[in-house]
Amino acid sequence: MLKRKTSHQSEMELVSIESLVPVDHLLRKIDEFIDFDFIYDKVEHLYCKDNGRPPLDPVTLF
């Protein structure tokens, strides 16, 4: 069946970070053994509490 190109704005795909990283990936092993909560204290002064866009989780960004 041939599908014609449609408006890109009407298409949406939901993807979770969990589904992007394979189960046996090295990052999962690192995450299991290292606690990255220290990053919150290191970057807290960089985030404005009452202005700007909603923040992204700095640990996820790291």
Beta strands, then each sheet from edge to edge (+ up, - down):
end
